[in-house]
Amino acid sequence: MLDGKTILITGGTGSFGNAFVKHVLGSYKPRKLIIYSRDEFKQFEMKNRFIDYSEKTGCDYISKLRFFIGDVRDKQRLQRALGEVDFVVHAAALKQVPACEYNPMEAIKTNIGGAMNVIDAALDSGVKKVVALSTDKAVNPINLYGATKLASDKLFISANAYSGQCGTIFSLVRYGNVAGSRGSVIPFFRKLIDEGAQKLPITDFSMSRFWISLDQGVDLVLKALNEAKGGETFISKIPSFMVTDLARAMAPDLEQVEVGIREGEKLSECMVSAADCSTTFEYKDHFIVYPRMEWYDLNPLYTANGIKVSEGFVYDSATNTQWLSVDELADLLITIENH
C-alpha cells in the first residue's frame, strides 16, 4: 500500500508521528516520509533517533526521511511541502485542554484554520488520501479543544464534496489519549511516584477511559489509508479502564485522593454518540461512522461486512462491554514502559 509512496505527517515529531514513521519504515518501502512541524529542536531529536535506529538495524532508514519546518497555519508552506505527496496524515493540533481554554484564538487558528489549509493544499496538490486524527473530545464537546476538533472533523468530511476530478479522499480516525503519550495520565502518575509522592490525585473516582496503544493508533491510521472511500470516521474497538484501577496498578500501596474534576474534563470518553448511530456500522475490530450528507450515498458495497448498530447505540468508556482489570493494566504498563 505504501511502497513507493510519499507520505507527509503534520505534527510528525509527536508520539504518534515517531511511532507511525518507525512502523512504516519497518513494514513498507516508501519513497519518502516528510515530517512537517514547526519545532526545529524536536526535528533534530527525531532525526538523531532514526540515525541511531538505522545504525542498530543496519537499514538505511534515515535516507527516506525529510524534515520540513512549517506550520499548518501557513498555507503557502504546506503547498510547497505537498508537492508530489501521495498521502497525508494530519496529526498537528493544539491538544492541551487548559492551554486551549486560555488561548482560544490560537487553538482556533491551528485546529480549525490549520485544517482548512491542509484541505486546500491537499486538493490543490492532487494528494490521493488524507487521514486526519480526531479525538473523543470532539464528540459532544464541552471544552474549546473539543469544539475546534469537531469543526475540524466537519471540514475534513465535507472536503470530499470538493475533490472533483483530483479525487482526493478525506477520512478520520478517532481515539482518546494514547496510553503513555505526552500529557496523558500515565507519565503524570509515574512522575509523582518517582518523586516519592505519598498519595495519587484522582479527579473523580468514577472516571473511566479507553485504552489504546500507539501501535493500535498507527494500525487504525493504516486501515483508513487502505480502506477509506471518503468521509468515514474509523474507531477501534478497545477496552475501558477505571482511572482508580490504573493508579492501583502503578502504585498499589499508595493512597488515592479525590481532588475534583477539572474545567473542561469529562468523566468518560465517548467515541460514538447516539446522534451518529443511524450511520454507524460495526465490524470485527472497529466501528465506522459514515457521513450523513446529502452528497453522500451510503453504498451497500462499502458496508457489506458491517452490521448497522442499534437505535440509540453509544460507544462510551463508561458503558463499554470490555474492561481491563488491575492485573491486566499492570501487564500493559510493562509493555508501555519497555516500548
C-alpha contacts under 8 A as a table, 3 or more apart, distances in Angstrom:
res1	aa1	res2	aa2	distance
1	M	226	N	6.85
2	L	5	K	5.21
2	L	6	T	7.84
2	L	24	V	7.90
2	L	28	Y	6.12
2	L	29	K	6.82
2	L	30	P	5.61
3	D	28	Y	5.54
3	D	29	K	4.52
3	D	30	P	4.62
3	D	31	R	7.02
4	G	29	K	6.10
4	G	30	P	4.59
4	G	31	R	4.54
4	G	32	K	7.93
5	K	30	P	4.96
5	K	31	R	5.08
5	K	32	K	6.78
5	K	85	V	7.62
5	K	86	D	6.02
5	K	87	F	7.64
6	T	30	P	6.21
6	T	31	R	5.32
6	T	32	K	4.65
6	T	33	L	5.88
6	T	34	I	7.56
6	T	84	E	7.29
6	T	85	V	5.02
6	T	86	D	5.30
6	T	87	F	6.55
7	I	30	P	7.74
7	I	32	K	6.36
7	I	33	L	4.97
7	I	34	I	6.13
7	I	85	V	5.96
7	I	86	D	6.00
7	I	87	F	4.78
7	I	88	V	5.70
7	I	89	V	7.54
8	L	33	L	5.83
8	L	34	I	4.48
8	L	35	I	6.12
8	L	36	Y	6.84
8	L	82	L	7.40
8	L	85	V	6.79
8	L	87	F	6.42
8	L	88	V	4.87
8	L	89	V	6.30
9	I	12	G	4.96
9	I	17	G	6.86
9	I	33	L	7.64
9	I	34	I	6.24
9	I	35	I	5.39
9	I	36	Y	5.90
9	I	88	V	5.88
9	I	89	V	4.78
9	I	90	H	5.90
9	I	91	A	6.77
10	T	35	I	6.53
10	T	36	Y	4.76
10	T	37	S	5.98
10	T	72	V	7.46
10	T	88	V	7.70
10	T	89	V	6.44
10	T	90	H	5.00
10	T	91	A	5.38
10	T	92	A	5.14
11	G	14	G	6.26
11	G	17	G	7.02
11	G	35	I	7.36
11	G	36	Y	6.00
11	G	37	S	4.90
11	G	38	R	7.82
11	G	90	H	7.19
11	G	91	A	5.22
11	G	92	A	3.94
11	G	93	A	7.28
12	G	16	F	7.33
12	G	17	G	4.22
12	G	18	N	6.84
12	G	35	I	5.00
12	G	36	Y	5.87
12	G	37	S	6.19
12	G	91	A	6.90
12	G	92	A	7.37
13	T	16	F	7.85
13	T	17	G	5.43
13	T	18	N	6.09
13	T	35	I	6.99
13	T	37	S	6.87
13	T	42	K	6.13
13	T	43	Q	6.21
13	T	46	M	6.58
14	G	17	G	5.17
14	G	18	N	6.25
15	S	18	N	5.46
15	S	19	A	6.37
15	S	181	S	6.08
15	S	182	R	7.17
15	S	214	L	7.70
16	F	19	A	5.21
16	F	20	F	5.92
16	F	91	A	7.76
16	F	214	L	6.42
16	F	217	G	7.64
16	F	218	V	7.28
17	G	20	F	5.06
17	G	21	V	6.01
17	G	91	A	7.62
18	N	21	V	5.34
18	N	22	K	6.17
18	N	46	M	7.45
19	A	22	K	5.21
19	A	23	H	6.15
19	A	214	L	6.61
19	A	215	D	7.04
19	A	218	V	7.12
20	F	23	H	5.22
20	F	24	V	6.12
20	F	218	V	5.59
21	V	24	V	5.18
21	V	25	L	6.02
21	V	33	L	7.40
22	K	25	L	5.29
22	K	26	G	6.11
23	H	26	G	5.13
23	H	27	S	6.01
23	H	218	V	7.85
24	V	27	S	5.22
24	V	28	Y	5.41
24	V	29	K	7.69
24	V	30	P	7.61
25	L	28	Y	5.70
25	L	29	K	6.57
25	L	30	P	7.24
25	L	61	Y	6.55
30	P	33	L	7.06
30	P	64	K	7.42
31	R	64	K	6.58
32	K	64	K	4.82
32	K	65	L	5.95
32	K	66	R	7.09
33	L	64	K	6.00
33	L	65	L	4.96
33	L	66	R	6.15
34	I	65	L	5.93
34	I	66	R	4.67
34	I	67	F	5.87
34	I	68	F	6.88
35	I	43	Q	7.90
35	I	65	L	7.31
35	I	66	R	6.08
35	I	67	F	4.85
35	I	68	F	5.92
36	Y	67	F	6.29
36	Y	68	F	4.84
36	Y	69	I	6.05
36	Y	70	G	6.07
36	Y	71	D	7.65
36	Y	81	A	7.88
37	S	40	E	7.85
37	S	43	Q	7.73
37	S	68	F	6.58
37	S	69	I	5.43
37	S	70	G	5.29
37	S	71	D	6.01
37	S	72	V	7.96
37	S	92	A	7.71
38	R	69	I	5.14
38	R	70	G	4.87
38	R	71	D	5.31
39	D	42	K	5.52
39	D	43	Q	6.44
39	D	69	I	7.08
40	E	43	Q	5.04
40	E	44	F	6.15
40	E	69	I	6.66
41	F	44	F	4.90
41	F	45	E	6.22
42	K	45	E	5.03
42	K	46	M	6.06
43	Q	46	M	5.04
43	Q	47	K	6.00
43	Q	67	F	6.77
44	F	47	K	5.20
44	F	48	N	6.32
45	E	48	N	5.21
45	E	49	R	6.26
46	M	49	R	5.04
46	M	50	F	6.37
47	K	50	F	5.28
47	K	51	I	6.20
47	K	62	I	7.45
48	N	51	I	4.93
48	N	52	D	6.26
49	R	52	D	5.21
49	R	53	Y	6.14
50	F	53	Y	4.62
50	F	54	S	5.92
50	F	61	Y	7.07
50	F	62	I	5.97
51	I	54	S	5.13
51	I	55	E	6.31
51	I	61	Y	7.64
51	I	62	I	5.81
52	D	55	E	5.11
52	D	56	K	6.14
53	Y	56	K	5.17
53	Y	57	T	6.13
53	Y	61	Y	7.81
54	S	57	T	5.33
54	S	58	G	5.64
54	S	59	C	5.09
54	S	60	D	5.45
54	S	61	Y	5.41
54	S	62	I	6.50
55	E	58	G	5.14
55	E	59	C	6.94
55	E	60	D	7.79
60	D	63	S	6.08
60	D	64	K	7.82
61	Y	64	K	5.65
61	Y	65	L	7.30
62	I	65	L	5.40
63	S	66	R	8.00
68	F	81	A	7.21
70	G	74	D	7.07
70	G	77	R	6.33
70	G	78	L	7.31
71	D	74	D	5.40
71	D	77	R	7.60
71	D	78	L	7.74
72	V	75	K	6.68
72	V	78	L	6.71
72	V	92	A	7.42
72	V	110	T	6.68
72	V	113	G	8.00
72	V	114	G	4.67
72	V	115	A	7.49
72	V	117	N	6.61
72	V	118	V	6.80
73	R	109	K	6.69
73	R	110	T	5.96
73	R	113	G	6.35
73	R	114	G	4.81
73	R	117	N	6.78
74	D	77	R	5.49
74	D	78	L	6.38
74	D	114	G	7.77
74	D	117	N	7.35
75	K	78	L	5.03
75	K	79	Q	6.21
75	K	117	N	5.13
75	K	118	V	7.33
75	K	121	A	6.74
76	Q	79	Q	5.16
76	Q	80	R	6.42
77	R	80	R	5.08
77	R	81	A	6.21
78	L	81	A	5.00
78	L	82	L	6.05
78	L	117	N	7.49
78	L	118	V	6.98
78	L	121	A	6.24
79	Q	82	L	5.21
79	Q	83	G	6.72
79	Q	121	A	5.01
79	Q	122	A	7.58
79	Q	124	D	7.66
79	Q	125	S	6.91
80	R	83	G	5.83
82	L	85	V	5.16
82	L	121	A	7.14
82	L	122	A	6.95
82	L	125	S	6.33
82	L	127	V	7.65
83	G	125	S	6.15
84	E	125	S	7.39
84	E	127	V	7.70
85	V	88	V	7.44
85	V	125	S	7.83
85	V	127	V	5.96
86	D	127	V	5.05
86	D	128	K	5.24
86	D	129	K	6.85
87	F	127	V	6.08
87	F	128	K	5.86
87	F	129	K	4.98
87	F	130	V	5.82
87	F	225	L	7.88
88	V	122	A	7.99
88	V	127	V	7.46
88	V	129	K	6.40
88	V	130	V	4.65
88	V	131	V	6.31
89	V	130	V	5.87
89	V	131	V	4.94
89	V	132	A	5.83
89	V	133	L	7.64
89	V	221	V	7.99
90	H	118	V	7.86
90	H	130	V	7.26
90	H	131	V	6.17
90	H	132	A	4.54
90	H	133	L	6.15
91	A	132	A	6.41
91	A	133	L	5.53
92	A	111	N	7.85
93	A	107	A	7.90
93	A	110	T	6.15
93	A	111	N	5.37
94	L	100	C	6.97
94	L	107	A	5.87
94	L	110	T	6.69
94	L	111	N	6.56
94	L	145	Y	7.61
95	K	99	A	7.96
95	K	100	C	7.32
95	K	145	Y	6.55
96	Q	99	A	5.33
96	Q	100	C	6.20
96	Q	145	Y	7.48
96	Q	183	G	7.62
97	V	100	C	5.24
97	V	101	E	6.22
97	V	143	N	7.10
97	V	144	L	7.33
97	V	145	Y	5.77
97	V	264	G	6.92
98	P	101	E	5.03
98	P	102	Y	6.26
98	P	263	E	7.85
98	P	264	G	7.83
99	A	102	Y	5.23
99	A	103	N	5.92
100	C	103	N	4.98
100	C	104	P	5.24
100	C	106	E	7.44
100	C	107	A	5.46
100	C	144	L	6.25
100	C	145	Y	5.83
101	E	104	P	5.55
101	E	143	N	7.23
101	E	144	L	5.95
101	E	145	Y	7.45
103	N	106	E	5.52
103	N	107	A	6.44
104	P	107	A	5.11
104	P	108	I	6.23
104	P	144	L	6.96
105	M	108	I	5.11
105	M	109	K	6.19
106	E	109	K	5.06
106	E	110	T	6.29
107	A	110	T	5.34
107	A	111	N	5.70
107	A	112	I	7.69
107	A	144	L	7.91
107	A	145	Y	7.07
107	A	148	T	7.23
108	I	111	N	5.36
108	I	112	I	5.18
108	I	113	G	6.42
108	I	148	T	6.18
109	K	112	I	5.85
109	K	113	G	4.67
109	K	114	G	6.33
110	T	113	G	5.53
110	T	114	G	4.66
110	T	115	A	7.42
111	N	114	G	5.48
111	N	115	A	6.04
111	N	148	T	5.85
111	N	149	K	6.42
111	N	152	S	6.50
112	I	115	A	5.09
112	I	116	M	6.37
112	I	148	T	5.96
112	I	149	K	7.29
112	I	151	A	6.50
112	I	152	S	5.29
113	G	116	M	5.14
113	G	117	N	6.32
114	G	117	N	5.05
114	G	118	V	6.21
115	A	118	V	5.14
115	A	119	I	6.20
115	A	152	S	5.86
115	A	155	L	7.27
115	A	156	F	7.48
116	M	119	I	5.14
116	M	120	D	6.14
116	M	152	S	7.86
116	M	155	L	7.05
117	N	120	D	5.16
117	N	121	A	5.93
118	V	121	A	5.24
118	V	122	A	5.95
119	I	122	A	5.18
119	I	123	L	6.17
119	I	156	F	7.01
119	I	159	A	6.82
120	D	123	L	5.20
120	D	124	D	6.07
121	A	124	D	5.08
121	A	125	S	5.97
122	A	125	S	5.14
122	A	126	G	6.00
122	A	127	V	5.15
122	A	130	V	7.70
122	A	168	T	7.46
123	L	126	G	5.28
123	L	127	V	6.46
123	L	163	S	6.30
123	L	166	C	6.98
123	L	168	T	6.40
126	G	166	C	5.46
126	G	167	G	7.54
126	G	168	T	6.48
127	V	130	V	7.41
127	V	166	C	7.93
127	V	168	T	5.78
128	K	167	G	6.85
128	K	168	T	4.78
128	K	169	I	6.24
129	K	168	T	5.51
129	K	169	I	4.64
129	K	170	F	5.91
129	K	225	L	6.77
130	V	168	T	7.45
130	V	169	I	6.16
130	V	170	F	4.82
130	V	171	S	6.42
130	V	225	L	7.63
131	V	170	F	5.99
131	V	171	S	5.03
131	V	172	L	5.39
131	V	173	V	7.08
131	V	221	V	6.94
131	V	224	A	6.86
131	V	225	L	6.70
132	A	153	D	7.89
132	A	156	F	7.49
132	A	170	F	7.75
132	A	171	S	6.43
132	A	172	L	4.87
132	A	173	V	6.45
133	L	172	L	5.87
133	L	173	V	5.23
133	L	174	R	6.17
134	S	138	A	7.13
134	S	149	K	6.62
134	S	153	D	6.72
134	S	172	L	6.28
134	S	173	V	5.71
134	S	174	R	4.55
134	S	175	Y	6.78
135	T	138	A	5.63
135	T	139	V	7.75
135	T	146	G	7.65
135	T	149	K	7.22
135	T	174	R	5.02
135	T	175	Y	5.16
135	T	176	G	5.46
135	T	271	M	7.87
136	D	139	V	5.57
136	D	146	G	7.89
136	D	174	R	6.51
136	D	175	Y	5.77
136	D	176	G	5.22
136	D	269	E	5.88
136	D	270	C	5.55
136	D	271	M	5.15
137	K	140	N	7.19
137	K	141	P	5.59
137	K	142	I	7.78
137	K	143	N	7.91
137	K	145	Y	7.30
137	K	146	G	4.45
137	K	147	A	7.85
137	K	149	K	7.58
137	K	176	G	7.64
137	K	269	E	7.40
137	K	270	C	7.62
138	A	141	P	5.30
138	A	145	Y	7.82
138	A	146	G	4.28
138	A	147	A	6.09
138	A	148	T	7.65
138	A	149	K	5.31
138	A	150	L	4.51
138	A	153	D	7.96
139	V	146	G	7.29
139	V	150	L	7.07
139	V	270	C	6.38
139	V	271	M	6.54
139	V	272	V	7.13
139	V	273	S	6.71
140	N	146	G	7.99
140	N	273	S	7.54
141	P	144	L	7.65
141	P	146	G	4.81
141	P	147	A	5.51
141	P	150	L	7.58
142	I	146	G	6.70
142	I	147	A	7.32
142	I	264	G	5.86
142	I	265	E	7.82
143	N	146	G	5.44
143	N	147	A	6.30
143	N	264	G	4.80
143	N	265	E	7.71
144	L	147	A	4.87
144	L	148	T	6.06
145	Y	148	T	5.27
145	Y	149	K	6.24
146	G	149	K	5.11
146	G	150	L	6.06
147	A	150	L	5.08
147	A	151	A	6.32
148	T	151	A	5.11
148	T	152	S	6.12
149	K	152	S	4.76
149	K	153	D	5.98
150	L	153	D	5.07
150	L	154	K	6.27
151	A	154	K	5.15
151	A	155	L	6.27
152	S	155	L	5.07
152	S	156	F	6.36
153	D	156	F	5.28
153	D	157	I	6.26
153	D	172	L	7.20
154	K	157	I	5.23
154	K	158	S	6.07
155	L	158	S	5.20
155	L	159	A	5.99
156	F	159	A	5.07
156	F	160	N	7.31
156	F	170	F	5.96
156	F	171	S	6.73
156	F	172	L	7.61
156	F	231	G	7.37
157	I	160	N	6.06
157	I	170	F	6.40
157	I	171	S	6.44
157	I	172	L	7.85
157	I	230	G	7.43
157	I	231	G	4.53
157	I	232	E	7.41
157	I	291	P	7.08
158	S	161	A	5.70
158	S	162	Y	7.59
158	S	231	G	7.32
159	A	162	Y	5.34
159	A	163	S	6.71
159	A	170	F	6.76
160	N	163	S	5.39
160	N	168	T	7.11
160	N	169	I	6.13
160	N	170	F	5.98
160	N	230	G	6.14
160	N	231	G	6.54
161	A	164	G	7.21
161	A	295	W	7.07
163	S	166	C	5.72
163	S	167	G	5.04
163	S	168	T	5.26
163	S	169	I	7.36
164	G	167	G	5.63
164	G	168	T	7.91
169	I	228	A	7.34
169	I	229	K	6.50
169	I	230	G	4.92
169	I	231	G	7.63
170	F	228	A	7.79
170	F	230	G	5.20
170	F	231	G	5.82
170	F	232	E	8.00
171	S	224	A	7.03
171	S	228	A	6.45
171	S	229	K	7.94
171	S	230	G	5.61
171	S	231	G	4.82
171	S	232	E	5.13
171	S	233	T	6.14
172	L	224	A	7.50
172	L	231	G	7.28
172	L	232	E	6.15
172	L	233	T	4.54
172	L	234	F	6.15
173	V	220	L	6.81
173	V	221	V	6.42
173	V	224	A	7.21
173	V	233	T	5.37
173	V	234	F	4.61
173	V	235	I	6.06
174	R	233	T	6.72
174	R	234	F	6.19
174	R	235	I	5.33
174	R	236	S	7.87
174	R	271	M	7.05
175	Y	178	V	7.77
175	Y	212	I	7.58
175	Y	217	G	7.65
175	Y	235	I	6.58
175	Y	236	S	7.43
175	Y	271	M	6.98
176	G	209	R	7.88
176	G	210	F	6.69
176	G	212	I	7.60
176	G	269	E	7.01
177	N	181	S	7.31
177	N	184	S	6.23
177	N	210	F	7.94
177	N	211	W	7.99
177	N	212	I	7.58
178	V	181	S	5.49
178	V	184	S	7.21
178	V	211	W	7.12
178	V	212	I	5.43
178	V	213	S	5.59
178	V	214	L	6.12
178	V	217	G	7.68
179	A	184	S	6.87
179	A	186	I	6.93
179	A	211	W	6.36
179	A	212	I	5.93
179	A	213	S	5.34
179	A	214	L	7.16
179	A	336	I	7.54
180	G	184	S	6.20
180	G	185	V	7.51
180	G	186	I	5.43
180	G	187	P	6.13
180	G	213	S	7.86
180	G	336	I	6.56
181	S	184	S	5.66
181	S	186	I	7.98
181	S	187	P	7.60
181	S	214	L	7.98
182	R	187	P	7.19
183	G	187	P	7.31
183	G	188	F	7.35
184	S	187	P	6.38
184	S	188	F	6.78
185	V	188	F	4.98
185	V	189	F	6.06
186	I	189	F	5.24
186	I	190	R	6.05
187	P	190	R	4.84
187	P	191	K	6.01
188	F	191	K	5.33
188	F	192	L	6.53
189	F	192	L	5.20
189	F	193	I	6.17
189	F	200	L	7.07
189	F	247	A	7.37
189	F	250	M	7.82
190	R	193	I	5.09
190	R	194	D	6.05
190	R	250	M	7.69
191	K	194	D	5.19
191	K	195	E	6.15
192	L	195	E	5.12
192	L	196	G	6.46
192	L	197	A	5.35
192	L	200	L	7.47
193	I	196	G	5.23
193	I	197	A	5.40
193	I	251	A	7.42
194	D	197	A	7.53
197	A	200	L	7.14
198	Q	254	L	6.06
198	Q	255	E	6.92
199	K	254	L	5.47
199	K	255	E	4.82
199	K	256	Q	5.53
199	K	257	V	6.61
200	L	247	A	7.20
200	L	254	L	6.76
200	L	255	E	6.37
200	L	256	Q	4.87
200	L	257	V	6.19
201	P	256	Q	5.95
201	P	257	V	5.03
201	P	258	E	5.95
201	P	259	V	6.08
202	I	205	F	6.37
202	I	243	V	7.45
202	I	244	T	7.12
202	I	256	Q	6.55
202	I	257	V	5.83
202	I	258	E	4.77
202	I	259	V	5.92
202	I	260	G	7.51
203	T	207	M	7.68
203	T	258	E	5.41
203	T	259	V	4.88
203	T	260	G	4.50
203	T	261	I	4.66
203	T	262	R	7.08
204	D	207	M	5.49
204	D	258	E	5.65
204	D	259	V	6.97
204	D	260	G	5.78
204	D	261	I	5.93
204	D	267	L	7.37
205	F	243	V	7.35
205	F	244	T	6.23
205	F	258	E	6.48
206	S	242	M	7.19
206	S	243	V	7.90
206	S	244	T	8.00
206	S	267	L	6.92
207	M	242	M	6.09
207	M	243	V	5.93
207	M	244	T	7.79
207	M	266	K	7.92
207	M	267	L	4.61
207	M	268	S	5.90
208	S	240	S	6.76
208	S	241	F	5.64
208	S	242	M	4.46
208	S	243	V	5.76
208	S	267	L	6.34
208	S	268	S	4.99
208	S	269	E	7.22
208	S	317	S	5.97
208	S	318	A	5.89
209	R	240	S	5.54
209	R	241	F	5.61
209	R	242	M	6.52
209	R	243	V	7.06
209	R	268	S	5.75
209	R	269	E	5.73
209	R	317	S	5.44
209	R	318	A	7.57
210	F	238	I	6.53
210	F	239	P	5.79
210	F	240	S	4.29
210	F	241	F	6.32
210	F	269	E	6.79
210	F	317	S	5.56
211	W	238	I	6.25
211	W	239	P	5.70
211	W	240	S	5.79
211	W	241	F	6.91
212	I	216	Q	6.14
212	I	217	G	6.82
212	I	238	I	6.48
212	I	239	P	7.89
213	S	216	Q	5.18
213	S	217	G	6.31
213	S	336	I	7.97
214	L	217	G	4.99
214	L	218	V	6.21
215	D	218	V	5.07
215	D	219	D	6.16
216	Q	219	D	5.00
216	Q	220	L	6.24
217	G	220	L	5.22
217	G	221	V	6.49
218	V	221	V	5.20
218	V	222	L	6.29
219	D	222	L	5.07
219	D	223	K	6.15
220	L	223	K	5.00
220	L	224	A	6.31
220	L	234	F	7.20
220	L	235	I	7.62
220	L	236	S	6.88
221	V	224	A	5.09
221	V	225	L	6.19
222	L	225	L	4.99
222	L	226	N	6.13
223	K	226	N	5.13
223	K	227	E	5.90
223	K	228	A	7.81
224	A	227	E	5.23
224	A	228	A	5.08
224	A	234	F	6.83
225	L	228	A	6.11
228	A	231	G	7.69
228	A	232	E	6.62
229	K	232	E	7.40
229	K	302	Y	7.92
231	G	290	Y	6.45
231	G	291	P	5.57
232	E	288	I	6.27
232	E	289	V	5.75
232	E	290	Y	4.73
232	E	291	P	6.22
233	T	288	I	5.45
233	T	289	V	5.01
233	T	290	Y	6.49
234	F	286	H	6.99
234	F	287	F	6.04
234	F	288	I	4.74
234	F	289	V	6.71
235	I	271	M	7.21
235	I	286	H	5.49
235	I	287	F	5.09
235	I	288	I	6.15
236	S	285	D	6.26
236	S	286	H	4.26
236	S	287	F	6.34
237	K	285	D	5.47
237	K	286	H	4.87
237	K	287	F	7.06
238	I	322	Q	7.43
239	P	317	S	7.82
239	P	320	N	7.27
239	P	321	T	7.84
239	P	322	Q	4.86
239	P	323	W	5.10
239	P	324	L	6.32
240	S	317	S	5.31
240	S	318	A	7.46
240	S	320	N	6.50
240	S	322	Q	6.23
240	S	323	W	4.74
240	S	324	L	6.16
241	F	245	D	6.95
241	F	246	L	7.23
241	F	317	S	7.66
241	F	323	W	5.64
241	F	324	L	5.29
241	F	325	S	7.35
242	M	245	D	5.17
242	M	246	L	6.50
243	V	246	L	4.98
243	V	247	A	6.28
244	T	247	A	5.13
244	T	248	R	6.22
244	T	256	Q	7.65
245	D	248	R	4.92
245	D	249	A	6.10
245	D	325	S	7.21
245	D	326	V	5.38
245	D	329	L	7.84
246	L	249	A	5.03
246	L	250	M	6.27
246	L	326	V	6.62
246	L	329	L	6.41
246	L	330	A	7.86
247	A	250	M	5.17
247	A	251	A	5.92
247	A	252	P	7.27
247	A	256	Q	7.75
248	R	251	A	5.17
248	R	252	P	4.39
248	R	253	D	7.59
248	R	254	L	7.66
248	R	326	V	6.80
249	A	252	P	5.87
249	A	326	V	5.30
249	A	327	D	6.77
249	A	329	L	6.18
249	A	330	A	5.03
250	M	330	A	6.77
250	M	333	L	7.87
251	A	254	L	5.58
261	I	265	E	6.45
261	I	266	K	7.86
261	I	267	L	7.96
262	R	265	E	5.43
266	K	269	E	6.96
268	S	316	D	6.85
268	S	317	S	5.63
268	S	318	A	5.77
269	E	316	D	5.65
269	E	317	S	5.29
269	E	318	A	7.48
270	C	273	S	6.74
270	C	314	V	7.59
270	C	315	Y	5.92
270	C	316	D	4.19
270	C	317	S	6.36
271	M	314	V	7.83
271	M	315	Y	5.53
271	M	316	D	6.09
272	V	276	D	6.41
272	V	277	C	7.27
272	V	289	V	7.84
272	V	313	F	7.89
272	V	314	V	5.45
272	V	315	Y	4.87
272	V	316	D	7.08
273	S	276	D	5.45
273	S	277	C	6.80
273	S	313	F	7.32
273	S	314	V	5.07
273	S	315	Y	6.73
274	A	277	C	5.30
274	A	311	E	7.72
274	A	312	G	4.96
274	A	313	F	5.49
274	A	314	V	5.22
275	A	278	S	7.26
275	A	312	G	7.73
276	D	279	T	5.97
276	D	280	T	6.32
276	D	289	V	6.92
277	C	280	T	4.92
277	C	289	V	7.78
277	C	309	V	6.29
277	C	310	S	7.11
277	C	311	E	6.36
277	C	312	G	6.42
277	C	313	F	5.71
277	C	314	V	7.29
278	S	308	K	7.75
278	S	309	V	7.55
278	S	311	E	6.97
279	T	289	V	5.75
279	T	290	Y	5.36
279	T	291	P	7.08
279	T	292	R	6.89
279	T	308	K	7.39
280	T	287	F	6.84
280	T	288	I	5.63
280	T	289	V	4.29
280	T	290	Y	6.17
280	T	308	K	6.00
280	T	309	V	6.05
281	F	287	F	5.68
281	F	288	I	5.43
281	F	289	V	6.54
281	F	290	Y	7.96
281	F	303	T	7.27
281	F	306	G	5.51
281	F	307	I	5.20
281	F	308	K	4.27
281	F	309	V	5.63
282	E	286	H	6.35
282	E	287	F	4.56
282	E	288	I	6.66
282	E	306	G	5.28
282	E	307	I	5.08
282	E	308	K	6.14
282	E	309	V	6.31
283	Y	286	H	5.24
283	Y	287	F	5.71
283	Y	288	I	7.80
283	Y	305	N	6.78
283	Y	306	G	4.89
283	Y	307	I	6.71
290	Y	298	L	7.51
291	P	296	Y	6.63
292	R	296	Y	6.94
293	M	296	Y	5.25
294	E	297	D	7.72
298	L	302	Y	7.38
298	L	303	T	7.95
299	N	302	Y	5.45
299	N	303	T	6.99
300	P	303	T	5.21
300	P	304	A	5.75
301	L	304	A	5.17
303	T	306	G	5.14
303	T	307	I	7.65
309	V	313	F	6.30
310	S	313	F	5.52
315	Y	319	T	7.27
315	Y	320	N	6.66
316	D	319	T	5.47
316	D	320	N	5.85
317	S	320	N	5.16
320	N	323	W	7.22
324	L	328	E	5.77
324	L	329	L	6.21
325	S	328	E	5.09
325	S	329	L	6.13
326	V	329	L	5.10
326	V	330	A	6.20
327	D	330	A	5.03
327	D	331	D	6.37
328	E	331	D	5.15
328	E	332	L	6.26
329	L	332	L	5.03
329	L	333	L	6.05
330	A	333	L	5.11
330	A	334	I	6.57
331	D	334	I	5.35
331	D	335	T	6.74
332	L	335	T	5.06
332	L	336	I	6.29
333	L	336	I	4.96
333	L	337	E	6.12
334	I	337	E	5.24
334	I	338	N	6.13
335	T	338	N	5.22
335	T	339	H	6.05
336	I	339	H	5.18
